Amino acid sequence: MIQPELRGEREFTLEHNDGGEMTRRQIIRRAAAVVAAVGISDLLATNAQAAEGRDTPKDTTMHTQSDSTHSATPHSVSAGKASPHRLTPVSIRQVAIDDEFWSPKLKIWRDVTIGDCFTKFENDRGGAINNFDLVRDGKTGRHAGPPWYDGLIYEMIRGAADFLAAHPDPALEARLDGYIARIVAAQAVDPSGYLNTWTQSMLPQTQRWGMNGGDDRYQHDVYNAGMMIEAGVHYYRATGKTALLEAATRMANLMCDTIGPPPKANVVPGHSGPEEALVKLCLLYRDGQDARRSVSVPIDPQRYLELAEFFIDARGHYEGRTGHNKSFEAYGQDHVPLTQQQTLEGHAVRATLFCTGIAAAAHVNDRADYLAATRRFWNSLDRHKLYISGAAGAISGDEKLGPDYFLPNDGYMETCAAVGVGFFNHNMNLLFGDALYVDELERALYNAALGGVELSGNRYYYQNPLVGEGLRRWEWHGCPCCPPMFLKMMGALPEYIYAQEPGAVYVNLFVGSRATLIVHNTKIRLQQTTRYPWAGEVKIAVEPEQSAEFDLFVRIPSWCQGTASPDDLYQPVSHPVKDAVTLKINGRSVGKLEMTRGYARLRRRWKAGDVVELSMGMPVRQIKAHPAVEADHSLVAIMRGPLLYCVEAADNPQGIRNLVVPPDASFTTEFRSELLGGVAVVRGRVRACNAEAGLIRIDRAELTAVPFYASANREPCSMRVWLPANSDRAVPAAPATHSRASA
């Protein structure tokens, strides 16, 4: 039932945010949303108030903020006061990556990981792909793997599609076409377009979508459908082929016919993801005439957006639900309505994908409650619940986020959640145009997410702890959800590098690449050259076909402005080096940087041959956690550039638990091409706590650290990220395990 305390809390007017009148369709849509949210009696009261001219209460967290200009000092961290500043990503097809760090990895994932995952899915417990054949052939009573395997196959197709868009591969495309043909054949069995192999094979058909005693938390019907929609959109963008897109559109049409405000069914996803997928489908058809002409099924972009909104707005409203459990509770962000959810709670992957969907919808509908929710949830996650690696989810039970500042170093930290953190921050950057969100995307990308796959490309992590003994990645898992999510993120990497708005281009990530885009009807080519993240020098060649005036915004990362995170959760032990960032245009220093939303703004008339040079100092930094993070009291972590480092026993045979990193520790860096695919190794002059003859002795010692993402790629051994800053937190080593370092 709708909770009594909701009544009267919100008023609605028939006006847009910009003050213009609403169309008849928008009025109907808003009214339907209100009916679902607060009941028909409240709608009538609200309309009466509107007729009397009462104002809609303002969102107290919304404040207008103009673009500011300042020198390169630490970027403001207040996500609660930002107004929307929408950006458009430069698409995968417009960007070609040619990068010392990323290109070899992308090749391994393209040549090894995609095929490895598909082959393992084909052979897992009878074959996940075979589930579609069982439905096609009308066979029931058996199913390979858990109910969400349909969704994982769709996620694999989405990730592989993005790799295809960047690097055409006829063999991979043919393989995907074969899978898609089997999916389409299975869907054709049901004239309505419904397809969920678990539900069709194992449950009464009255329990579709988790209704009538079903349970979508376990069934994943809505999630699977959303992942089909996402795969259809991405595969169409990569290949122009419509078979999967048509199947996905049929599924979306069925959901729109079945689910929504009364008299339709009150169903919300048992696992988030469909919210963003429906927004993508809306935008594909709304903005793409070719897509509209290419399919032979009815399409209605507005309905797809409205269903995404319903999936968000119906949280915490249980009236009319018929599932086994009326609510997914905080686990599924369903404990109270959206406007009452003040902190981000529940299953970490569901939570981050929920946020991703809200941000995607807000980019289109500009709803104040969505904008406020994205900022609220981002602040809750980033300031209180995020690991230094970009991982999220401290508690193994329910794979969920913990209370504020509860961040044990042996916590859960699922790879999927790190990917969700990246997706959320990418959408926040596109919504608010603020570099602080790219800082957090970069944190997850280079650390927790990147570590999800072994360097060989065929072994995987489900969890990414910051401390452990004998850690090894697995060949496959009973719930292999992380490899598809990993491939989704890495396949989309080209789209994260650049963004634009009318009259401006944004450089978000420092990745060697070539990009082609249009600014003021002029074709612009950008070529970025860098050894990032090993070095802080970046060259950006700007090649307009003819001279053109536009803004070039270059992100200045928070880590080179003196913060390891754009908030107070993690901070450097020492102050930043002065003048750590310099910019030159054609060899001449820019001088004082004009900073706007975390970007250096370069406004000029650009001509062929112009070159921008960015130099960022990359000292080794000691990082401390907020005092409320009990797990990290008197501990420090080591970072350099965007990379988090760890110590492994493989490099420190004298032991790692006895190492002490005092504030005056000194560090050097050496690039070793033969180690772990080529990494910059950090060496430090530190201290070691040793025990001998019943006495504790503090000796000089040396430390060797490698990037966290590359850990557990050799023999199983001990690993730690957080190290004692004083001897009180160290574990003294016995005489047999230590030797005294020379002065």
TORROZA-414631 format. One line per field, with one value per residue (C-alpha): residue number from 0; residue in three letters; x, y, z. Coordinates in pm, whole numbers. Each point is the difference from the previous one (the first is absolute). Layout:
<drentors>
seq NUM:...
type ALA:...
xx X:...
yy Y:...
zz Z:...
</drentors>
This chain:
<drentors>
seq 0:1:2:3:4:5:6:7:8:9:10:11:12:13:14:15:16:17:18:19:20:21:22:23:24:25:26:27:28:29:30:31:32:33:34:35:36:37:38:39:40:41:42:43:44:45:46:47:48:49:50:51:52:53:54:55:56:57:58:59:60:61:62:63:64:65:66:67:68:69:70:71:72:73:74:75:76:77:78:79:80:81:82:83:84:85:86:87:88:89:90:91:92:93:94:95:96:97:98:99:100:101:102:103:104:105:106:107:108:109:110:111:112:113:114:115:116:117:118:119:120:121:122:123:124:125:126:127:128:129:130:131:132:133:134:135:136:137:138:139:140:141:142:143:144:145:146:147:148:149:150:151:152:153:154:155:156:157:158:159:160:161:162:163:164:165:166:167:168:169:170:171:172:173:174:175:176:177:178:179:180:181:182:183:184:185:186:187:188:189:190:191:192:193:194:195:196:197:198:199:200:201:202:203:204:205:206:207:208:209:210:211:212:213:214:215:216:217:218:219:220:221:222:223:224:225:226:227:228:229:230:231:232:233:234:235:236:237:238:239:240:241:242:243:244:245:246:247:248:249:250:251:252:253:254:255:256:257:258:259:260:261:262:263:264:265:266:267:268:269:270:271:272:273:274:275:276:277:278:279:280:281:282:283:284:285:286:287:288:289:290:291:292:293:294:295:296:297:298:299:300:301:302:303:304:305:306:307:308:309:310:311:312:313:314:315:316:317:318:319:320:321:322:323:324:325:326:327:328:329:330:331:332:333:334:335:336:337:338:339:340:341:342:343:344:345:346:347:348:349:350:351:352:353:354:355:356:357:358:359:360:361:362:363:364:365:366:367:368:369:370:371:372:373:374:375:376:377:378:379:380:381:382:383:384:385:386:387:388:389:390:391:392:393:394:395:396:397:398:399:400:401:402:403:404:405:406:407:408:409:410:411:412:413:414:415:416:417:418:419:420:421:422:423:424:425:426:427:428:429:430:431:432:433:434:435:436:437:438:439:440:441:442:443:444:445:446:447:448:449:450:451:452:453:454:455:456:457:458:459:460:461:462:463:464:465:466:467:468:469:470:471:472:473:474:475:476:477:478:479:480:481:482:483:484:485:486:487:488:489:490:491:492:493:494:495:496:497:498:499:500:501:502:503:504:505:506:507:508:509:510:511:512:513:514:515:516:517:518:519:520:521:522:523:524:525:526:527:528:529:530:531:532:533:534:535:536:537:538:539:540:541:542:543:544:545:546:547:548:549:550:551:552:553:554:555:556:557:558:559:560:561:562:563:564:565:566:567:568:569:570:571:572:573:574:575:576:577:578:579:580:581:582:583:584:585:586:587:588:589:590:591:592:593:594:595:596:597:598:599:600:601:602:603:604:605:606:607:608:609:610:611:612:613:614:615:616:617:618:619:620:621:622:623:624:625:626:627:628:629:630:631:632:633:634:635:636:637:638:639:640:641:642:643:644:645:646:647:648:649:650:651:652:653:654:655:656:657:658:659:660:661:662:663:664:665:666:667:668:669:670:671:672:673:674:675:676:677:678:679:680:681:682:683:684:685:686:687:688:689:690:691:692:693:694:695:696:697:698:699:700:701:702:703:704:705:706:707:708:709:710:711:712:713:714:715:716:717:718:719:720:721:722:723:724:725:726:727:728:729:730:731:732:733:734:735:736:737:738:739:740:741:742
type MET:ILE:GLN:PRO:GLU:LEU:ARG:GLY:GLU:ARG:GLU:PHE:THR:LEU:GLU:HIS:ASN:ASP:GLY:GLY:GLU:MET:THR:ARG:ARG:GLN:ILE:ILE:ARG:ARG:ALA:ALA:ALA:VAL:VAL:ALA:ALA:VAL:GLY:ILE:SER:ASP:LEU:LEU:ALA:THR:ASN:ALA:GLN:ALA:ALA:GLU:GLY:ARG:ASP:THR:PRO:LYS:ASP:THR:THR:MET:HIS:THR:GLN:SER:ASP:SER:THR:HIS:SER:ALA:THR:PRO:HIS:SER:VAL:SER:ALA:GLY:LYS:ALA:SER:PRO:HIS:ARG:LEU:THR:PRO:VAL:SER:ILE:ARG:GLN:VAL:ALA:ILE:ASP:ASP:GLU:PHE:TRP:SER:PRO:LYS:LEU:LYS:ILE:TRP:ARG:ASP:VAL:THR:ILE:GLY:ASP:CYS:PHE:THR:LYS:PHE:GLU:ASN:ASP:ARG:GLY:GLY:ALA:ILE:ASN:ASN:PHE:ASP:LEU:VAL:ARG:ASP:GLY:LYS:THR:GLY:ARG:HIS:ALA:GLY:PRO:PRO:TRP:TYR:ASP:GLY:LEU:ILE:TYR:GLU:MET:ILE:ARG:GLY:ALA:ALA:ASP:PHE:LEU:ALA:ALA:HIS:PRO:ASP:PRO:ALA:LEU:GLU:ALA:ARG:LEU:ASP:GLY:TYR:ILE:ALA:ARG:ILE:VAL:ALA:ALA:GLN:ALA:VAL:ASP:PRO:SER:GLY:TYR:LEU:ASN:THR:TRP:THR:GLN:SER:MET:LEU:PRO:GLN:THR:GLN:ARG:TRP:GLY:MET:ASN:GLY:GLY:ASP:ASP:ARG:TYR:GLN:HIS:ASP:VAL:TYR:ASN:ALA:GLY:MET:MET:ILE:GLU:ALA:GLY:VAL:HIS:TYR:TYR:ARG:ALA:THR:GLY:LYS:THR:ALA:LEU:LEU:GLU:ALA:ALA:THR:ARG:MET:ALA:ASN:LEU:MET:CYS:ASP:THR:ILE:GLY:PRO:PRO:PRO:LYS:ALA:ASN:VAL:VAL:PRO:GLY:HIS:SER:GLY:PRO:GLU:GLU:ALA:LEU:VAL:LYS:LEU:CYS:LEU:LEU:TYR:ARG:ASP:GLY:GLN:ASP:ALA:ARG:ARG:SER:VAL:SER:VAL:PRO:ILE:ASP:PRO:GLN:ARG:TYR:LEU:GLU:LEU:ALA:GLU:PHE:PHE:ILE:ASP:ALA:ARG:GLY:HIS:TYR:GLU:GLY:ARG:THR:GLY:HIS:ASN:LYS:SER:PHE:GLU:ALA:TYR:GLY:GLN:ASP:HIS:VAL:PRO:LEU:THR:GLN:GLN:GLN:THR:LEU:GLU:GLY:HIS:ALA:VAL:ARG:ALA:THR:LEU:PHE:CYS:THR:GLY:ILE:ALA:ALA:ALA:ALA:HIS:VAL:ASN:ASP:ARG:ALA:ASP:TYR:LEU:ALA:ALA:THR:ARG:ARG:PHE:TRP:ASN:SER:LEU:ASP:ARG:HIS:LYS:LEU:TYR:ILE:SER:GLY:ALA:ALA:GLY:ALA:ILE:SER:GLY:ASP:GLU:LYS:LEU:GLY:PRO:ASP:TYR:PHE:LEU:PRO:ASN:ASP:GLY:TYR:MET:GLU:THR:CYS:ALA:ALA:VAL:GLY:VAL:GLY:PHE:PHE:ASN:HIS:ASN:MET:ASN:LEU:LEU:PHE:GLY:ASP:ALA:LEU:TYR:VAL:ASP:GLU:LEU:GLU:ARG:ALA:LEU:TYR:ASN:ALA:ALA:LEU:GLY:GLY:VAL:GLU:LEU:SER:GLY:ASN:ARG:TYR:TYR:TYR:GLN:ASN:PRO:LEU:VAL:GLY:GLU:GLY:LEU:ARG:ARG:TRP:GLU:TRP:HIS:GLY:CYS:PRO:CYS:CYS:PRO:PRO:MET:PHE:LEU:LYS:MET:MET:GLY:ALA:LEU:PRO:GLU:TYR:ILE:TYR:ALA:GLN:GLU:PRO:GLY:ALA:VAL:TYR:VAL:ASN:LEU:PHE:VAL:GLY:SER:ARG:ALA:THR:LEU:ILE:VAL:HIS:ASN:THR:LYS:ILE:ARG:LEU:GLN:GLN:THR:THR:ARG:TYR:PRO:TRP:ALA:GLY:GLU:VAL:LYS:ILE:ALA:VAL:GLU:PRO:GLU:GLN:SER:ALA:GLU:PHE:ASP:LEU:PHE:VAL:ARG:ILE:PRO:SER:TRP:CYS:GLN:GLY:THR:ALA:SER:PRO:ASP:ASP:LEU:TYR:GLN:PRO:VAL:SER:HIS:PRO:VAL:LYS:ASP:ALA:VAL:THR:LEU:LYS:ILE:ASN:GLY:ARG:SER:VAL:GLY:LYS:LEU:GLU:MET:THR:ARG:GLY:TYR:ALA:ARG:LEU:ARG:ARG:ARG:TRP:LYS:ALA:GLY:ASP:VAL:VAL:GLU:LEU:SER:MET:GLY:MET:PRO:VAL:ARG:GLN:ILE:LYS:ALA:HIS:PRO:ALA:VAL:GLU:ALA:ASP:HIS:SER:LEU:VAL:ALA:ILE:MET:ARG:GLY:PRO:LEU:LEU:TYR:CYS:VAL:GLU:ALA:ALA:ASP:ASN:PRO:GLN:GLY:ILE:ARG:ASN:LEU:VAL:VAL:PRO:PRO:ASP:ALA:SER:PHE:THR:THR:GLU:PHE:ARG:SER:GLU:LEU:LEU:GLY:GLY:VAL:ALA:VAL:VAL:ARG:GLY:ARG:VAL:ARG:ALA:CYS:ASN:ALA:GLU:ALA:GLY:LEU:ILE:ARG:ILE:ASP:ARG:ALA:GLU:LEU:THR:ALA:VAL:PRO:PHE:TYR:ALA:SER:ALA:ASN:ARG:GLU:PRO:CYS:SER:MET:ARG:VAL:TRP:LEU:PRO:ALA:ASN:SER:ASP:ARG:ALA:VAL:PRO:ALA:ALA:PRO:ALA:THR:HIS:SER:ARG:ALA:SER:ALA
xx 0:103:133:-211:302:47:-322:28:379:19:-201:-11:-65:-64:313:342:313:57:-343:-159:-338:-14:-142:-311:210:239:-293:-139:342:55:-348:60:323:-176:-275:262:193:-254:-347:-296:-127:333:-7:-338:126:311:-198:-212:311:137:-323:39:344:209:365:170:242:358:257:216:305:-18:204:106:374:167:328:283:348:297:353:84:-83:-181:-334:-316:-157:-357:-209:-309:10:59:-249:-26:254:-66:271:-15:260:210:-110:206:1:151:294:292:221:374:151:297:-201:-344:56:171:-269:-284:156:12:-359:-107:202:-17:-255:-310:46:96:-316:-234:155:-34:-363:-64:127:-121:-241:-154:69:-153:-62:-189:-267:-134:-21:-199:-258:-3:-69:-262:198:-58:125:370:222:375:125:-186:-295:217:204:-208:108:366:-10:-157:266:268:-155:-14:367:111:-202:198:325:-135:-85:360:166:-207:44:-199:48:-129:-289:-97:11:-227:-238:-31:-91:-247:-175:-59:-128:-241:-124:-73:-192:-209:-165:-202:-206:19:378:67:331:150:133:-5:-357:-120:179:-40:-298:-375:-53:-219:322:156:171:-6:-377:-262:232:313:320:186:288:81:-166:166:-273:10:380:33:-239:196:328:-158:-104:348:162:-237:86:376:6:-201:240:298:-129:-319:-175:-352:-94:89:-123:-342:-16:95:-259:-269:104:-8:-345:-126:134:-157:-334:25:180:-71:-248:-347:-167:331:214:214:333:348:324:132:341:63:137:-322:-42:301:-67:-346:144:251:-281:-197:294:88:-345:-57:324:62:-220:197:-85:-367:-11:199:-236:-336:-153:-195:220:-78:307:-205:-155:346:106:-322:56:353:-147:-261:271:160:-312:-176:273:-147:-359:-139:-369:-118:315:-60:347:108:150:-171:329:364:77:328:173:-167:-33:-371:-36:-144:-84:288:-40:30:315:263:291:101:-78:-29:156:299:-48:-372:60:262:-201:-312:194:131:-356:-123:284:-76:-369:79:215:-318:-286:175:-213:108:-64:228:273:-16:3:312:190:-125:97:336:87:-110:210:307:37:-87:-10:258:327:323:16:-338:-165:-335:-176:157:-227:-16:-349:-231:314:-93:128:84:-72:190:377:-28:274:181:297:-111:-350:-201:81:-163:139:-352:-44:324:-131:-329:193:164:-330:-163:284:11:-370:48:272:-229:-277:196:311:222:346:-33:-217:269:249:-215:-58:378:52:-227:125:372:-29:-292:-159:324:109:-310:176:342:264:-33:-364:-157:-15:-227:-70:-345:135:288:123:271:172:33:202:49:-234:-77:-250:-238:-46:-380:-257:-338:-130:223:-160:324:170:-296:-13:376:-30:-284:219:314:-187:-143:343:36:-324:135:299:-166:-328:-143:-266:-83:320:218:200:94:303:-103:244:364:20:203:-266:-132:-343:-206:-293:-193:8:-183:-40:376:165:254:262:166:302:101:346:101:167:-268:-39:377:83:-191:78:-282:11:-321:35:-296:-69:-307:-69:-9:74:-281:-72:-110:77:225:-57:281:-63:240:-22:-59:296:246:-176:77:-295:-24:-378:-225:-136:120:3:362:263:377:224:209:-90:13:302:-46:-48:-53:-204:112:-164:160:-141:251:285:-116:-119:-364:83:-280:-259:-362:-174:-363:-166:336:118:262:-185:195:-192:153:-24:162:189:168:328:-102:129:-105:246:-116:255:-111:246:-19:166:-70:-266:-84:-376:-188:-365:-259:38:-344:128:104:158:262:98:373:34:101:-42:236:-121:169:-208:-334:149:-35:300:35:282:23:221:131:190:61:132:97:-373:-265:-192:296:54:-51:-39:77:-89:364:34:164:-97:137:-171:135:-180:55:-121:53:-212:-377:-44:206:-54:156:132:15:291:5:245:-216:24:-53:-118:205:7:318:87:-327:61:-167:239:-79:240:47:-164:-92:-345:-98:-355:-183:-332:-297:-169:299:0:-63:148:293:25:-258:140:-82:-116:-80:-108:-20:327:83:111:151:126:-314:-191:286:42:362:188:186:376:-43:-214:199:343:135:27:323:4
yy 0:362:128:275:221:46:188:371:-1:90:234:-12:274:-26:190:-93:84:285:142:-103:-172:-378:-177:-214:-318:127:89:-352:-149:211:-79:-372:29:186:-260:-270:203:160:-124:148:207:177:66:170:208:91:112:219:156:61:171:227:98:-159:-43:-336:-35:44:-276:140:-182:174:317:177:12:192:-116:132:103:-61:-131:-369:-60:-306:-40:73:-315:116:-212:131:349:-77:86:-216:58:-267:-154:-249:-278:-28:-344:-316:20:349:-102:-232:-98:-29:-8:-163:-92:-84:-139:-326:-61:67:-247:-272:61:0:-306:-204:116:33:-344:-155:127:-104:-347:-44:117:-249:-285:110:-250:-100:325:341:51:-330:146:194:-323:-166:279:-11:-375:24:-202:71:-123:69:304:50:231:258:213:298:-185:156:340:-100:-118:330:188:-198:97:366:0:-189:238:297:-182:-63:367:92:-289:-194:-376:-211:-322:153:165:-334:-165:267:-28:-372:69:270:-232:-249:276:130:-353:-51:328:-93:-281:253:241:265:27:-124:-183:-108:-353:-79:112:-170:-324:-26:201:41:256:205:97:193:322:-140:46:-225:-151:20:172:226:34:-359:-32:313:25:379:10:-256:198:319:-162:-127:357:132:-271:73:370:-55:-273:219:289:-227:-189:163:-338:4:-357:41:360:-109:-278:250:249:-268:-71:371:37:-295:147:337:-173:-204:210:354:212:-149:-187:-152:-215:158:-173:135:-171:-256:109:345:48:21:367:115:-254:146:352:-121:-151:323:208:-239:35:362:125:-256:2:-291:-215:92:-98:-321:-192:-155:16:287:252:270:169:191:-315:-149:306:-9:-365:81:277:-236:-248:286:170:-317:-83:-3:-15:-352:44:-270:-208:-372:-150:-234:302:334:187:-61:222:191:-294:109:375:-59:72:351:226:161:343:-154:-200:224:-243:-271:-341:-365:-234:190:-93:63:333:132:-109:161:324:-44:-26:303:211:-123:86:342:80:-29:114:261:-94:181:-303:-213:263:31:-378:-47:258:-140:-355:104:186:-294:-245:207:169:-292:-342:-13:-188:169:-237:116:-319:-2:-252:-84:-280:-349:-69:131:134:337:343:42:284:325:-45:-377:-101:-312:-82:-361:111:-127:253:-179:78:69:273:173:-2:141:278:80:0:227:251:1:89:263:164:7:148:264:52:-17:-157:-132:-281:-93:-10:-269:-182:-3:-133:-300:-54:-19:-187:-214:-60:-56:-258:-208:-199:-161:132:-322:88:-331:4:225:162:17:184:248:19:241:-263:-375:-318:-231:196:-148:81:-276:-160:16:57:-128:353:134:342:198:-82:131:320:40:-33:251:260:-68:-22:346:148:200:182:113:191:304:187:313:265:273:197:-210:-323:-176:-220:-228:-291:3:-283:-5:34:170:159:160:226:301:338:298:-195:-46:-343:-17:-271:-49:-220:-74:-141:-105:-264:49:-140:-60:363:325:154:23:153:87:93:205:-21:189:-20:377:240:0:160:-232:-92:-293:-119:-214:-184:76:-308:49:-226:256:281:-153:-233:-373:31:301:-20:-45:-380:-35:272:26:-10:292:314:-2:118:358:52:-373:74:197:56:121:86:-21:3:310:-25:76:150:17:-259:97:-277:-92:-296:-171:63:240:205:88:244:109:-25:-332:-77:-305:-76:131:-217:5:-142:-95:-91:-147:-75:-364:-31:-304:100:-138:2:-11:-80:200:-55:-164:-287:-225:-262:251:170:76:-154:152:-105:75:164:144:180:-179:-334:-164:-214:-308:-206:-372:-256:-93:332:25:-340:144:36:269:-1:150:290:354:301:314:348:64:-315:66:-165:-58:-134:-235:-126:-370:-118:-368:-2:-54:118:311:201:287:-147:216:-51:157:52:-89:-175:-359:-119:-304:-221:-155:-139:123:357:206:177:257:-40:171:-189:14:-43:-97:72:-81:133:-150:-104:-227:-183:-378:-56:-207:-274:21:217:262:344:328:346:181:0:115:361:-86:-312:-39:-147:-216:-371:-59:-252:-288:-32:-268:229:321:130:341:240:189:371
zz 0:-51:327:161:66:-374:-43:-43:-22:-368:-218:-378:-252:-371:-91:-129:196:-245:73:-331:-15:-20:-301:36:-20:265:226:-34:63:310:127:-41:193:278:16:43:255:228:-90:-186:293:22:-374:30:291:-191:-304:226:147:-348:-98:302:-122:273:-84:-13:289:-111:36:276:-130:-339:-32:-314:-40:-279:-153:214:-100:227:10:11:362:137:-169:195:139:51:-231:177:-152:-367:-272:-310:-274:-258:-213:-286:-19:-313:-120:-30:-380:15:221:-75:294:-62:346:168:309:-137:-351:108:261:-243:-243:266:101:-366:-101:322:257:-218:-153:333:168:-283:-13:374:-11:-282:218:342:163:-331:-183:62:-373:-14:229:-298:-202:280:-16:-381:12:277:252:368:335:-53:-31:-18:274:207:-120:-89:-264:-279:127:15:-362:-101:195:-180:-333:104:105:-310:-218:129:-74:-352:-43:83:-185:-260:28:-252:199:323:-182:-154:341:146:-296:76:362:-100:-246:282:230:-265:-71:369:21:-304:200:201:-215:273:-31:353:50:330:-26:374:53:-319:84:376:130:-48:-274:231:180:-285:113:355:34:162:256:-213:115:-241:245:-93:-342:-145:-265:-20:19:-279:-217:65:-94:-323:-81:75:-214:-287:5:17:-266:-236:57:-67:-305:-126:37:138:98:368:6:-129:259:272:-121:12:357:86:-156:203:322:-81:-62:322:260:118:196:64:-156:-111:228:269:-71:63:-99:244:-130:-143:-350:-207:94:-201:-277:-63:-14:-260:-206:25:-120:-281:-152:97:-154:-274:-308:-147:301:-23:-366:48:228:-83:347:159:181:252:154:254:139:56:197:201:93:115:213:142:100:195:135:117:251:348:-130:44:-76:-239:0:-17:32:277:179:-43:37:-83:301:22:-169:-325:76:59:373:-41:-296:-188:159:348:-77:155:-19:-244:146:-89:-251:-139:-365:4:177:-241:-306:151:28:-355:-126:193:-141:-354:38:152:-303:-209:222:220:299:314:223:-218:-6:377:45:-215:203:328:-88:-143:318:213:-199:-74:336:226:-167:-280:26:-101:-299:-130:127:178:221:336:119:-150:135:-273:-175:139:93:366:239:-46:30:40:-245:120:-219:-34:-100:-294:-278:-294:-345:-128:261:-106:-356:127:175:-333:-189:258:-10:-380:-12:270:-208:-302:216:195:-216:307:-3:355:-137:-252:289:161:-329:-42:353:-61:-355:80:328:120:-343:-190:256:-71:-274:11:-239:-202:-68:107:381:202:335:157:306:9:363:110:214:-28:21:-297:-226:-343:-273:-110:-341:34:271:105:-63:-281:-14:29:-333:-208:207:-38:-378:-8:169:-201:-329:68:84:-325:85:337:-138:-160:30:-158:16:-252:-55:230:20:326:61:287:2:-98:-249:-320:-268:-310:-6:-276:84:-124:175:-151:-326:-21:9:280:46:336:55:356:76:350:220:266:265:19:-84:34:-339:-255:-350:-180:-366:-122:-375:-122:-374:10:282:253:333:278:359:85:357:143:326:282:223:368:83:-140:183:338:59:-60:-13:-62:354:356:4:-120:23:-60:304:-128:-193:-380:-192:-115:-375:-51:-314:-303:-336:-321:-340:-283:252:188:359:63:338:250:-92:-52:192:-66:169:45:-357:-134:-260:-314:-219:-330:-375:-73:-319:-146:176:342:284:364:252:347:265:333:275:111:339:212:253:341:54:329:57:189:377:8:-218:289:-226:-118:328:-5:-346:-331:-362:-285:-320:-306:-256:-21:105:337:101:216:145:-75:167:-345:-5:375:115:339:71:-36:330:186:-240:130:-232:204:-130:-95:-212:-336:-327:-347:-310:-266:-309:-57:-339:81:317:1:-357:64:318:192:324:311:237:341:284:295:338:112:340:101:308:138:339:142:-114:-271:-233:-268:-293:-329:-281:-365:-146:-355:-116:-321:-136:181:-326:-78:334:20:-347:121:259:282:277:261:-116:176:-109:336:196:354:35:339:171:214:-297:-130:75:104:-212:162:-65:-269:-216:-1:-78:87:-294:-53:70
</drentors>
